[in-house]
Amino acid sequence: MPKLDISPYPDTPEARAELVDFLTRQIPPREGPGWEQRMQHWWDENPAAVTDPERGRWVHAEGRLVAYGGSIPAISTFRERTFQTLNATTFCVDPHHPRAAAQIFLNQRELVAQRMITHSTPNPRVQEALLKLGARAEQTVIRHFFPAGIASHLSGRFWWPSLPAHLRVITDPAEIVAMARPWQRADRIEKWITPDYLRWFCRSTARQHHFLGLADGAGTLSSYLIVTPRKVRGLRSWDVLETFTAYEDDSDLLALTGLLVKEPGILPGGALLVTGAKFPSDHGWDHAPSLMQRPQRVCHFFLLPELMKHAPKHTVMAEGDLGL
């Protein structure tokens, strides 16, 4: 067997051309953007990539690229301090070189000493390996279903809180000037939210993301939802991927959800259903008038630095490379 050489992926023009060619042969894009466009979004346009040069690991055999495990930089917060995070992506191995997979995977031990690594699209074999490495697993959510538009009366159209009079609804993150606060609670690990991050995430090349937020007259954002369109048994739906509020209670988030339920056409295309996935640590929709709830399997795995292994964590669907 030829010797396998693993090294950090150096994102030079030559390296990117080699990687794009490898991935295009191994995983040809079926529709939507090609690998070059996705990499531009992950690294060239990503505000978190400016401060973290990590882009993944690649493996060569006799000078030929045979495997790649990618990283998309992100930023998280704990106790009001930020730290670097990596969103694992695009684990691709030439089937003639299966040993390369283990090399890439074990190399993450070096990275996790300083960064949290998030996997949200791992295949079953990778999931098993992550558990062996001690990853924290979030594998179940409760999905709530709310009939929208003309059917919203079926689940309590008038239950939802009113929108606050002193704030305005915005649907374009370009209107955000500042955040009321870039985190929700200081006592847990969560995403660090900035206007640049929101604009970047909503420009994803891999999936449509739409934004619904509350801001004051100066453009300071205090609460928002990020949603994506999806078909549920043939019905167009809005899936809520992420919620955020700088306030101590969830009344503004419930008001925004109610607005989307009653007026789903406020975002392009409209919908007949609004759904939201709630992780076990969330309680925002516990008493909301959903027509139906059901458990759903997800695969969010987190490799945490030693000092954070037992810290509380706030998890949302929009983590890892899901939608990127």
Buried (B, 14 or more C-beta within 10 A) or exposed (E): EEEBBBEBBEBEEEBBEBBBEBBEEBEEEEEEBEBEBBBBBBBEBBBBBEEBEBBBBBBBBEEEBBBBBBBBBBBBBBEEEBBBBBBBBBBBBBEEBEEBBEBBBEBBEEBBEEBBBBBBBBEEEBBEBBEEBEBBBBEEBBBBBBBBBEBBEEBBBEEBBEBBEEBBBBEEBEBBEBBBBBBBEEEBBBBBBBBBBBBBBBEBBBEBBBBBBBBBEEBBBBBBBBBBBBEBEEBBBBBBBBBBBBBEEBBBBBBBBBBBBBBBEBBEEBBBBBBBBBBEEBEBBEEBBBBEEEEEEBBBBBBBBEEBEEBEBBBBBBBBBBBB
